[in-house]
Amino acid sequence: MTAPTASQLLHGWLARDVTPEALAWLDEAAGRIASGSPDREVYMAISLVPRKVGKADLVLGEADLKAADAARPGWRPAGLSADQAARVLLVLSVDDPSRMAALVEKLCVTADVAELISFYLALPLYPEPQRYAARAREGVRSNMKALFNAVAHHNPYPSEEFDEPAWNQMVLKALFIGAPLWPVQRLDERANPPLARMLCDYAHERWAAGRTVSPELWRCVGRHADAAALRDLERVLESGGEMERRAAALALSDSADPAATAILERAPELTAEIAGGRLVWDDIRPA
């Protein structure tokens, strides 16, 4: 049996959680859009979504999340609200990828924050995803955490479509605005030497200003650490707070440089925790 599509899943979840009247309105609007209704009708339908279907969170269980990942690997709609799901469903009803991309861009230009979040959450679902790279980069340039997180967190789009400079800027921006790194998909896989250097430079700026550095920063440094980065990790291991020291130890353990191993051996208790699997990056999750 063929697995449900993202649109079918969204419709099924909404059918469970909104009123029959709301679902009937949504079905009618989606049908008109699929039939090629004018752009103004699409905009009107999307603007009416909160009033018609409400803003309550959808009740999604583990089976729903597994179905989402099967429909689109990496898609994790946990926390999706009814209005967000309905907006996405309406956009996905557009039958031409070129028209859809143009509509999404126009919608984003005039959208309020709630609408923008919906359109960014849907990035992994749009056909011909390369069409949305500039819009996604715009999202992660935002200083608003809600908008940044909609693109960067639990979203496969950046790791699949961002080039190295865009990816590196996203990671640095997360630290700049205080957004956690652990929800970024393929964070370890896409770490790279230029990013490691950027993050060490950022750490030095923070230290020079008397400010702290997120322990998560070192996650993207360890396996690409040069001699200067190893000195930074040594500094953190010797004088950082407990969470910082644990992060530095993990970063050092990620490095294949014998010098990193020598530094790590100065913290035998952390070395033993790492070797025993009692200290992993999932433990480094600042509030």
PyMOL commands that set and color helices and strands:
alter all, ss='L'
color gray80, all
select helices_A, chain A and resi 6-17+20-34+39-53+62-71+82-92+97-110+113-121+123-125+129-140+145-152+157-161+164-177+193-208+215-220+222-224+227-239+242-254+258-264+268-275+281-283
alter helices_A, ss='H'
color red, helices_A
deselect
rebuild
show_as cartoon
